[in-house]
Amino acid sequence: MKTLATKTMILILGLVCTSAVNVPTFAQSKSSVWDGVYSEEQAKRGVTVYQEACAACHGVDLRGDSNSPSLIGVSFMFLWEDRSLGELLTKIQTEMPPANPDSLPNESYVDILAYVMQVNSFPAGEDELVPGKYHQILITGKP
Ligand code: HEC
């Protein structure tokens, strides 16, 4: 004969399982770099900071040199496709410039990111790229 405790356990388990099934599956609203996620103005600010802090190694045209990787085109996409802007920003902010990472204001890193996107021909939009959204924005090939 089943004890009350066992019956209660079965009841609870039943409830847990039912509720687990009913948990709504959130379709995360992912966007991509093709959705106009930064502004022209922001990219313009990024040019200045980029030229000062990054161009010595990655080149004025972002194509890099024999020591520093290109930040545009096929080789860039090979590494960054299907990763998020957040990941790219973290990489830049925590590792660049190599001798002095995280040495620029947060905002300047985001401006540089906007500039890098512009040079990669990702379209600008109305709004600036703002914190909290980067991780939902994927770097993808042209849709
Ligand atoms: C002293 C030279 C130097 C400077 C200055 C420099 N970088 Fe770099 N950067 C490198 C080297 C070398 C690598 C490759 C090694 C690595 O990934 O850590 C690299 C890697 C990167 C990567 C990863 C590229 C990839 O596809 O793997 C990004 C993005 C980047 N740099 C952006 C920047 C930005 C933005 C700035 C300016 C804030 C900057 N770098 C300043 C030398 C430099």
Residues whose N, C-alpha, C, O or C-beta is under 5 A from the ligand:
A	BS01	HEC	A53 C54 C57 N67 S68 P69 S70 F76 L79 I92 M96 P97 P98 I112
